[in-house]
Amino acid sequence: MALEPLSIRQMEEQTNDIYEAVVVMSKRAKQVLNNRIVEEMMVFTEEVEMGVYDQVMDRNPEDYEELDKATTVAVSEFMDGELKWKKSEENE
């Protein structure tokens, strides 16, 4: 699934601040990517050594599974209203 053009009006339904929307979507994309990496490492690693994942695992091309890009997942979740966030308090 490719990322399609976004409507600013649809984004404004979630938040009035476009920069806040970008930050929320980018943080969610990072979470999705980190979750995929950890999940993949847990599947391919039989023995965990104190949380260190510095070895590159050999992959079989036949086992390749194409997933949506992390940014596409994050934008879709944001636009569908599936993401909940709270603003951090700024120090004055």
Backbone atoms as SQL, in Angstrom:
CREATE TABLE atoms (id INTEGER PRIMARY KEY, chain TEXT, resi INTEGER, resn TEXT, atom TEXT, x REAL, y REAL, z REAL);
INSERT INTO atoms VALUES
  (1, 'A', 1, 'MET', 'N', 0.847, -1.177, 0.000),
  (2, 'A', 1, 'MET', 'CA', 0.000, 0.000, 0.000),
  (3, 'A', 1, 'MET', 'C', 0.888, 1.234, 0.000),
  (4, 'A', 2, 'ALA', 'N', 0.676, 2.092, -0.946),
  (5, 'A', 2, 'ALA', 'CA', 1.462, 3.313, -1.043),
  (6, 'A', 2, 'ALA', 'C', 0.767, 4.434, -0.269),
  (7, 'A', 3, 'LEU', 'N', 1.548, 5.383, 0.125),
  (8, 'A', 3, 'LEU', 'CA', 1.017, 6.540, 0.833),
  (9, 'A', 3, 'LEU', 'C', 0.382, 7.481, -0.173),
  (10, 'A', 4, 'GLU', 'N', -0.851, 7.828, 0.063),
  (11, 'A', 4, 'GLU', 'CA', -1.591, 8.696, -0.842),
  (12, 'A', 4, 'GLU', 'C', -1.562, 10.132, -0.328),
  (13, 'A', 5, 'PRO', 'N', -1.893, 11.101, -1.173),
  (14, 'A', 5, 'PRO', 'CA', -1.940, 12.491, -0.708),
  (15, 'A', 5, 'PRO', 'C', -2.928, 12.644, 0.445),
  (16, 'A', 6, 'LEU', 'N', -2.571, 13.484, 1.401),
  (17, 'A', 6, 'LEU', 'CA', -3.395, 13.679, 2.592),
  (18, 'A', 6, 'LEU', 'C', -4.156, 14.993, 2.501),
  (19, 'A', 7, 'SER', 'N', -5.346, 14.985, 3.002),
  (20, 'A', 7, 'SER', 'CA', -6.157, 16.190, 3.043),
  (21, 'A', 7, 'SER', 'C', -5.889, 16.919, 4.358),
  (22, 'A', 8, 'ILE', 'N', -5.561, 18.189, 4.245),
  (23, 'A', 8, 'ILE', 'CA', -5.314, 18.994, 5.445),
  (24, 'A', 8, 'ILE', 'C', -6.583, 19.066, 6.286),
  (25, 'A', 9, 'ARG', 'N', -7.714, 19.120, 5.650),
  (26, 'A', 9, 'ARG', 'CA', -8.985, 19.189, 6.384),
  (27, 'A', 9, 'ARG', 'C', -9.223, 17.921, 7.208),
  (28, 'A', 10, 'GLN', 'N', -8.856, 16.774, 6.665),
  (29, 'A', 10, 'GLN', 'CA', -9.000, 15.538, 7.435),
  (30, 'A', 10, 'GLN', 'C', -8.048, 15.519, 8.620),
  (31, 'A', 11, 'MET', 'N', -6.845, 16.066, 8.427),
  (32, 'A', 11, 'MET', 'CA', -5.897, 16.147, 9.538),
  (33, 'A', 11, 'MET', 'C', -6.413, 17.068, 10.625),
  (34, 'A', 12, 'GLU', 'N', -7.066, 18.144, 10.226),
  (35, 'A', 12, 'GLU', 'CA', -7.593, 19.099, 11.193),
  (36, 'A', 12, 'GLU', 'C', -8.712, 18.504, 12.038),
  (37, 'A', 13, 'GLU', 'N', -9.328, 17.420, 11.575),
  (38, 'A', 13, 'GLU', 'CA', -10.334, 16.738, 12.387),
  (39, 'A', 13, 'GLU', 'C', -9.686, 16.112, 13.622),
  (40, 'A', 14, 'GLN', 'N', -8.410, 15.733, 13.508),
  (41, 'A', 14, 'GLN', 'CA', -7.687, 15.121, 14.620),
  (42, 'A', 14, 'GLN', 'C', -7.029, 16.181, 15.508),
  (43, 'A', 15, 'THR', 'N', -6.433, 17.183, 14.894),
  (44, 'A', 15, 'THR', 'CA', -5.770, 18.255, 15.626),
  (45, 'A', 15, 'THR', 'C', -5.681, 19.482, 14.725),
  (46, 'A', 16, 'ASN', 'N', -5.716, 20.652, 15.322),
  (47, 'A', 16, 'ASN', 'CA', -5.644, 21.896, 14.549),
  (48, 'A', 16, 'ASN', 'C', -4.212, 22.289, 14.224),
  (49, 'A', 17, 'ASP', 'N', -3.260, 21.679, 14.884),
  (50, 'A', 17, 'ASP', 'CA', -1.855, 22.022, 14.697),
  (51, 'A', 17, 'ASP', 'C', -1.200, 21.007, 13.763),
  (52, 'A', 18, 'ILE', 'N', -0.811, 21.451, 12.574),
  (53, 'A', 18, 'ILE', 'CA', -0.219, 20.546, 11.578),
  (54, 'A', 18, 'ILE', 'C', 1.101, 19.977, 12.069),
  (55, 'A', 19, 'TYR', 'N', 1.853, 20.764, 12.819),
  (56, 'A', 19, 'TYR', 'CA', 3.142, 20.294, 13.337),
  (57, 'A', 19, 'TYR', 'C', 2.943, 19.215, 14.391),
  (58, 'A', 20, 'GLU', 'N', 1.915, 19.361, 15.182),
  (59, 'A', 20, 'GLU', 'CA', 1.585, 18.330, 16.167),
  (60, 'A', 20, 'GLU', 'C', 1.224, 17.033, 15.449),
  (61, 'A', 21, 'ALA', 'N', 0.475, 17.131, 14.362),
  (62, 'A', 21, 'ALA', 'CA', 0.094, 15.954, 13.588),
  (63, 'A', 21, 'ALA', 'C', 1.323, 15.242, 13.040),
  (64, 'A', 22, 'VAL', 'N', 2.270, 16.007, 12.525),
  (65, 'A', 22, 'VAL', 'CA', 3.493, 15.418, 11.976),
  (66, 'A', 22, 'VAL', 'C', 4.295, 14.727, 13.068),
  (67, 'A', 23, 'VAL', 'N', 4.394, 15.352, 14.236),
  (68, 'A', 23, 'VAL', 'CA', 5.142, 14.754, 15.348),
  (69, 'A', 23, 'VAL', 'C', 4.475, 13.461, 15.804),
  (70, 'A', 24, 'VAL', 'N', 3.167, 13.471, 15.941),
  (71, 'A', 24, 'VAL', 'CA', 2.445, 12.279, 16.383),
  (72, 'A', 24, 'VAL', 'C', 2.630, 11.145, 15.387),
  (73, 'A', 25, 'MET', 'N', 2.489, 11.442, 14.099),
  (74, 'A', 25, 'MET', 'CA', 2.646, 10.390, 13.079),
  (75, 'A', 25, 'MET', 'C', 4.078, 9.875, 13.022),
  (76, 'A', 26, 'SER', 'N', 5.060, 10.762, 13.162),
  (77, 'A', 26, 'SER', 'CA', 6.448, 10.308, 13.098),
  (78, 'A', 26, 'SER', 'C', 6.823, 9.466, 14.309),
  (79, 'A', 27, 'LYS', 'N', 6.326, 9.833, 15.482),
  (80, 'A', 27, 'LYS', 'CA', 6.604, 9.022, 16.676),
  (81, 'A', 27, 'LYS', 'C', 5.945, 7.654, 16.572),
  (82, 'A', 28, 'ARG', 'N', 4.746, 7.606, 16.023),
  (83, 'A', 28, 'ARG', 'CA', 4.064, 6.326, 15.852),
  (84, 'A', 28, 'ARG', 'C', 4.795, 5.464, 14.831),
  (85, 'A', 29, 'ALA', 'N', 5.290, 6.068, 13.747),
  (86, 'A', 29, 'ALA', 'CA', 6.043, 5.314, 12.748),
  (87, 'A', 29, 'ALA', 'C', 7.295, 4.709, 13.368),
  (88, 'A', 30, 'LYS', 'N', 7.939, 5.477, 14.227),
  (89, 'A', 30, 'LYS', 'CA', 9.128, 4.968, 14.909),
  (90, 'A', 30, 'LYS', 'C', 8.766, 3.797, 15.822),
  (91, 'A', 31, 'GLN', 'N', 7.624, 3.878, 16.512),
  (92, 'A', 31, 'GLN', 'CA', 7.173, 2.773, 17.362),
  (93, 'A', 31, 'GLN', 'C', 6.902, 1.521, 16.535),
  (94, 'A', 32, 'VAL', 'N', 6.228, 1.695, 15.409),
  (95, 'A', 32, 'VAL', 'CA', 5.918, 0.550, 14.535),
  (96, 'A', 32, 'VAL', 'C', 7.198, -0.120, 14.067),
  (97, 'A', 33, 'LEU', 'N', 8.165, 0.684, 13.632),
  (98, 'A', 33, 'LEU', 'CA', 9.432, 0.141, 13.155),
  (99, 'A', 33, 'LEU', 'C', 10.182, -0.567, 14.271),
  (100, 'A', 34, 'ASN', 'N', 10.237, 0.041, 15.458),
  (101, 'A', 34, 'ASN', 'CA', 10.917, -0.596, 16.589),
  (102, 'A', 34, 'ASN', 'C', 10.241, -1.901, 16.976),
  (103, 'A', 35, 'ASN', 'N', 8.916, -1.927, 16.960),
  (104, 'A', 35, 'ASN', 'CA', 8.192, -3.158, 17.284),
  (105, 'A', 35, 'ASN', 'C', 8.496, -4.264, 16.282),
  (106, 'A', 36, 'ARG', 'N', 8.598, -3.913, 15.009),
  (107, 'A', 36, 'ARG', 'CA', 8.913, -4.911, 13.988),
  (108, 'A', 36, 'ARG', 'C', 10.324, -5.456, 14.169),
  (109, 'A', 37, 'ILE', 'N', 11.257, -4.581, 14.489),
  (110, 'A', 37, 'ILE', 'CA', 12.642, -5.020, 14.682),
  (111, 'A', 37, 'ILE', 'C', 12.744, -5.959, 15.872),
  (112, 'A', 38, 'VAL', 'N', 12.122, -5.590, 16.981),
  (113, 'A', 38, 'VAL', 'CA', 12.165, -6.433, 18.179),
  (114, 'A', 38, 'VAL', 'C', 11.479, -7.762, 17.918),
  (115, 'A', 39, 'GLU', 'N', 10.335, -7.716, 17.264),
  (116, 'A', 39, 'GLU', 'CA', 9.603, -8.943, 16.960),
  (117, 'A', 39, 'GLU', 'C', 10.426, -9.873, 16.073),
  (118, 'A', 40, 'GLU', 'N', 11.073, -9.294, 15.065),
  (119, 'A', 40, 'GLU', 'CA', 11.904, -10.086, 14.166),
  (120, 'A', 40, 'GLU', 'C', 13.093, -10.695, 14.908),
  (121, 'A', 41, 'MET', 'N', 13.701, -9.921, 15.774),
  (122, 'A', 41, 'MET', 'CA', 14.843, -10.427, 16.522),
  (123, 'A', 41, 'MET', 'C', 14.424, -11.542, 17.482),
  (124, 'A', 42, 'MET', 'N', 13.243, -11.429, 18.052),
  (125, 'A', 42, 'MET', 'CA', 12.771, -12.470, 18.968),
  (126, 'A', 42, 'MET', 'C', 12.467, -13.766, 18.210),
  (127, 'A', 43, 'VAL', 'N', 12.010, -13.643, 16.988),
  (128, 'A', 43, 'VAL', 'CA', 11.705, -14.833, 16.191),
  (129, 'A', 43, 'VAL', 'C', 12.992, -15.533, 15.778),
  (130, 'A', 44, 'PHE', 'N', 13.998, -14.758, 15.345),
  (131, 'A', 44, 'PHE', 'CA', 15.226, -15.345, 14.826),
  (132, 'A', 44, 'PHE', 'C', 16.262, -15.651, 15.905),
  (133, 'A', 45, 'THR', 'N', 16.081, -15.138, 17.078),
  (134, 'A', 45, 'THR', 'CA', 17.053, -15.361, 18.136),
  (135, 'A', 45, 'THR', 'C', 16.525, -16.410, 19.102),
  (136, 'A', 46, 'GLU', 'N', 17.244, -17.497, 19.213),
  (137, 'A', 46, 'GLU', 'CA', 16.821, -18.541, 20.133),
  (138, 'A', 46, 'GLU', 'C', 17.342, -18.267, 21.532),
  (139, 'A', 47, 'GLU', 'N', 18.497, -17.676, 21.609),
  (140, 'A', 47, 'GLU', 'CA', 19.113, -17.421, 22.904),
  (141, 'A', 47, 'GLU', 'C', 19.380, -15.928, 23.027),
  (142, 'A', 48, 'VAL', 'N', 18.768, -15.296, 24.011),
  (143, 'A', 48, 'VAL', 'CA', 18.925, -13.857, 24.207),
  (144, 'A', 48, 'VAL', 'C', 20.033, -13.629, 25.229),
  (145, 'A', 49, 'GLU', 'N', 20.975, -12.767, 24.859),
  (146, 'A', 49, 'GLU', 'CA', 22.080, -12.471, 25.759),
  (147, 'A', 49, 'GLU', 'C', 21.919, -11.065, 26.328),
  (148, 'A', 50, 'MET', 'N', 21.213, -10.950, 27.402),
  (149, 'A', 50, 'MET', 'CA', 21.063, -9.688, 28.126),
  (150, 'A', 50, 'MET', 'C', 20.589, -8.547, 27.233),
  (151, 'A', 51, 'GLY', 'N', 19.727, -8.821, 26.276),
  (152, 'A', 51, 'GLY', 'CA', 19.133, -7.785, 25.447),
  (153, 'A', 51, 'GLY', 'C', 20.046, -7.208, 24.386),
  (154, 'A', 52, 'VAL', 'N', 21.150, -7.867, 24.057),
  (155, 'A', 52, 'VAL', 'CA', 22.070, -7.352, 23.044),
  (156, 'A', 52, 'VAL', 'C', 21.728, -8.003, 21.714),
  (157, 'A', 53, 'TYR', 'N', 21.403, -7.167, 20.732),
  (158, 'A', 53, 'TYR', 'CA', 21.052, -7.656, 19.404),
  (159, 'A', 53, 'TYR', 'C', 22.003, -7.024, 18.394),
  (160, 'A', 54, 'ASP', 'N', 23.230, -7.478, 18.350),
  (161, 'A', 54, 'ASP', 'CA', 24.187, -6.866, 17.439),
  (162, 'A', 54, 'ASP', 'C', 24.603, -7.793, 16.297),
  (163, 'A', 55, 'GLN', 'N', 23.987, -8.949, 16.209),
  (164, 'A', 55, 'GLN', 'CA', 24.310, -9.863, 15.128),
  (165, 'A', 55, 'GLN', 'C', 23.281, -9.723, 14.015),
  (166, 'A', 56, 'VAL', 'N', 23.735, -9.796, 12.777),
  (167, 'A', 56, 'VAL', 'CA', 22.850, -9.739, 11.627),
  (168, 'A', 56, 'VAL', 'C', 22.429, -11.161, 11.296),
  (169, 'A', 57, 'MET', 'N', 21.134, -11.359, 11.210),
  (170, 'A', 57, 'MET', 'CA', 20.615, -12.696, 10.942),
  (171, 'A', 57, 'MET', 'C', 20.535, -12.931, 9.431),
  (172, 'A', 58, 'ASP', 'N', 20.877, -14.151, 9.009),
  (173, 'A', 58, 'ASP', 'CA', 20.727, -14.517, 7.602),
  (174, 'A', 58, 'ASP', 'C', 19.249, -14.746, 7.324),
  (175, 'A', 59, 'ARG', 'N', 18.797, -14.222, 6.193),
  (176, 'A', 59, 'ARG', 'CA', 17.384, -14.345, 5.851),
  (177, 'A', 59, 'ARG', 'C', 17.236, -15.156, 4.572),
  (178, 'A', 60, 'ASN', 'N', 16.238, -15.967, 4.552),
  (179, 'A', 60, 'ASN', 'CA', 15.911, -16.757, 3.378),
  (180, 'A', 60, 'ASN', 'C', 14.964, -15.929, 2.507),
  (181, 'A', 61, 'PRO', 'N', 15.311, -15.686, 1.248),
  (182, 'A', 61, 'PRO', 'CA', 14.437, -14.875, 0.383),
  (183, 'A', 61, 'PRO', 'C', 13.035, -15.457, 0.208),
  (184, 'A', 62, 'GLU', 'N', 12.893, -16.743, 0.382),
  (185, 'A', 62, 'GLU', 'CA', 11.585, -17.370, 0.241),
  (186, 'A', 62, 'GLU', 'C', 10.660, -17.034, 1.406),
  (187, 'A', 63, 'ASP', 'N', 11.238, -16.646, 2.541),
  (188, 'A', 63, 'ASP', 'CA', 10.452, -16.325, 3.721),
  (189, 'A', 63, 'ASP', 'C', 10.058, -14.851, 3.790),
  (190, 'A', 64, 'TYR', 'N', 10.388, -14.096, 2.741),
  (191, 'A', 64, 'TYR', 'CA', 10.118, -12.662, 2.735),
  (192, 'A', 64, 'TYR', 'C', 8.617, -12.386, 2.764),
  (193, 'A', 65, 'GLU', 'N', 8.231, -11.526, 3.686),
  (194, 'A', 65, 'GLU', 'CA', 6.831, -11.117, 3.794),
  (195, 'A', 65, 'GLU', 'C', 6.784, -9.598, 3.673),
  (196, 'A', 66, 'GLU', 'N', 6.097, -9.112, 2.666),
  (197, 'A', 66, 'GLU', 'CA', 6.044, -7.667, 2.448),
  (198, 'A', 66, 'GLU', 'C', 5.001, -7.053, 3.377),
  (199, 'A', 67, 'LEU', 'N', 5.444, -6.074, 4.155),
  (200, 'A', 67, 'LEU', 'CA', 4.573, -5.357, 5.078),
  (201, 'A', 67, 'LEU', 'C', 4.421, -3.926, 4.607),
  (202, 'A', 68, 'ASP', 'N', 3.370, -3.284, 5.068),
  (203, 'A', 68, 'ASP', 'CA', 3.220, -1.859, 4.794),
  (204, 'A', 68, 'ASP', 'C', 4.347, -1.111, 5.473),
  (205, 'A', 69, 'LYS', 'N', 4.762, -0.003, 4.874),
  (206, 'A', 69, 'LYS', 'CA', 5.813, 0.799, 5.475),
  (207, 'A', 69, 'LYS', 'C', 5.315, 1.378, 6.796),
  (208, 'A', 70, 'ALA', 'N', 6.250, 1.599, 7.704),
  (209, 'A', 70, 'ALA', 'CA', 5.900, 2.120, 9.029),
  (210, 'A', 70, 'ALA', 'C', 5.216, 3.478, 8.923),
  (211, 'A', 71, 'THR', 'N', 5.671, 4.319, 8.009),
  (212, 'A', 71, 'THR', 'CA', 5.044, 5.635, 7.856),
  (213, 'A', 71, 'THR', 'C', 3.618, 5.510, 7.334),
  (214, 'A', 72, 'THR', 'N', 3.387, 4.571, 6.440),
  (215, 'A', 72, 'THR', 'CA', 2.043, 4.357, 5.907),
  (216, 'A', 72, 'THR', 'C', 1.104, 3.884, 7.003),
  (217, 'A', 73, 'VAL', 'N', 1.578, 2.979, 7.846),
  (218, 'A', 73, 'VAL', 'CA', 0.769, 2.488, 8.965),
  (219, 'A', 73, 'VAL', 'C', 0.442, 3.633, 9.922),
  (220, 'A', 74, 'ALA', 'N', 1.451, 4.440, 10.246),
  (221, 'A', 74, 'ALA', 'CA', 1.258, 5.536, 11.192),
  (222, 'A', 74, 'ALA', 'C', 0.286, 6.581, 10.648),
  (223, 'A', 75, 'VAL', 'N', 0.431, 6.942, 9.387),
  (224, 'A', 75, 'VAL', 'CA', -0.462, 7.941, 8.794),
  (225, 'A', 75, 'VAL', 'C', -1.885, 7.402, 8.731),
  (226, 'A', 76, 'SER', 'N', -2.048, 6.156, 8.354),
  (227, 'A', 76, 'SER', 'CA', -3.387, 5.554, 8.290),
  (228, 'A', 76, 'SER', 'C', -4.046, 5.534, 9.663),
  (229, 'A', 77, 'GLU', 'N', -3.291, 5.146, 10.679),
  (230, 'A', 77, 'GLU', 'CA', -3.837, 5.127, 12.036),
  (231, 'A', 77, 'GLU', 'C', -4.223, 6.531, 12.489),
  (232, 'A', 78, 'PHE', 'N', -3.397, 7.516, 12.165),
  (233, 'A', 78, 'PHE', 'CA', -3.696, 8.891, 12.551),
  (234, 'A', 78, 'PHE', 'C', -4.955, 9.394, 11.854),
  (235, 'A', 79, 'MET', 'N', -5.029, 9.183, 10.560),
  (236, 'A', 79, 'MET', 'CA', -6.167, 9.687, 9.788),
  (237, 'A', 79, 'MET', 'C', -7.474, 8.980, 10.156),
  (238, 'A', 80, 'ASP', 'N', -7.382, 7.718, 10.592),
  (239, 'A', 80, 'ASP', 'CA', -8.575, 6.971, 11.005),
  (240, 'A', 80, 'ASP', 'C', -8.969, 7.266, 12.448),
  (241, 'A', 81, 'GLY', 'N', -8.179, 8.072, 13.144),
  (242, 'A', 81, 'GLY', 'CA', -8.494, 8.428, 14.528),
  (243, 'A', 81, 'GLY', 'C', -8.172, 7.336, 15.529),
  (244, 'A', 82, 'GLU', 'N', -7.285, 6.428, 15.181),
  (245, 'A', 82, 'GLU', 'CA', -6.933, 5.313, 16.062),
  (246, 'A', 82, 'GLU', 'C', -5.862, 5.685, 17.082),
  (247, 'A', 83, 'LEU', 'N', -5.177, 6.798, 16.889),
  (248, 'A', 83, 'LEU', 'CA', -4.090, 7.188, 17.793),
  (249, 'A', 83, 'LEU', 'C', -4.599, 8.140, 18.866),
  (250, 'A', 84, 'LYS', 'N', -4.162, 7.908, 20.070),
  (251, 'A', 84, 'LYS', 'CA', -4.465, 8.797, 21.192),
  (252, 'A', 84, 'LYS', 'C', -3.147, 9.307, 21.744),
  (253, 'A', 85, 'TRP', 'N', -3.082, 10.582, 22.020),
  (254, 'A', 85, 'TRP', 'CA', -1.863, 11.175, 22.576),
  (255, 'A', 85, 'TRP', 'C', -2.236, 12.319, 23.475),
  (256, 'A', 86, 'LYS', 'N', -1.286, 12.723, 24.288),
  (257, 'A', 86, 'LYS', 'CA', -1.508, 13.885, 25.128),
  (258, 'A', 86, 'LYS', 'C', -0.328, 14.817, 24.967),
  (259, 'A', 87, 'LYS', 'N', -0.594, 16.075, 25.104),
  (260, 'A', 87, 'LYS', 'CA', 0.453, 17.084, 24.952),
  (261, 'A', 87, 'LYS', 'C', 1.274, 17.124, 26.230),
  (262, 'A', 88, 'SER', 'N', 2.565, 17.260, 26.057),
  (263, 'A', 88, 'SER', 'CA', 3.427, 17.403, 27.232),
  (264, 'A', 88, 'SER', 'C', 3.365, 18.837, 27.707),
  (265, 'A', 89, 'GLU', 'N', 3.488, 19.013, 28.990),
  (266, 'A', 89, 'GLU', 'CA', 3.460, 20.358, 29.568),
  (267, 'A', 89, 'GLU', 'C', 4.771, 21.047, 29.312),
  (268, 'A', 90, 'GLU', 'N', 4.725, 22.249, 28.758),
  (269, 'A', 90, 'GLU', 'CA', 5.944, 23.019, 28.502),
  (270, 'A', 90, 'GLU', 'C', 6.263, 23.854, 29.718),
  (271, 'A', 91, 'ASN', 'N', 7.555, 23.930, 30.033),
  (272, 'A', 91, 'ASN', 'CA', 7.990, 24.766, 31.151),
  (273, 'A', 91, 'ASN', 'C', 7.989, 26.225, 30.727),
  (274, 'A', 92, 'GLU', 'N', 7.407, 27.067, 31.543),
  (275, 'A', 92, 'GLU', 'CA', 7.348, 28.481, 31.206),
  (276, 'A', 92, 'GLU', 'C', 8.456, 29.242, 31.885);
